[in-house]
Amino acid sequence: IECFEGATALVIPRSRFAPVKTTNDLFALRSDAYTLTKDFRITLAEARNGVPPDVKLDGRYKFTDAMEKMIPNGPPSLIDCKKIVVEGEVTFAKDVVIKGAVTIKNASGACKEVASGTYEDTTVEL
């Protein structure tokens, strides 16, 4: 900014936008943890009390195309999720609900599906 005469910085509150820097952020943003307002802003759902879910995806999901393949039926419900960790290659079935802190592990080397259902405060070994 100092290189441009008269330039200033603006402070935009987080309530006006949902920052997306990684696929971890995008994964959460696409879930029900965020809502679209009538004026087309994406905001954290009220039920989240201002705290987004903590998402840690395996390094293989660094790019959006890989993340998209993981959620062919849409992302799991994260409205009640504190933290989700995904290790290994997985896909999510339709109607997966994550509550509390959940770790999903697939060490097989082959892609495995996280079945429909609710997962709460657990580690799922596929």
Summary of the structure (lengths in Angstrom):
residues: 126
radius of gyration: 16.9
end to end distance: 49.8
largest distance: 57.6
contacts: 319
relative contact order: 0.14
helix: 18%
strand: 37%
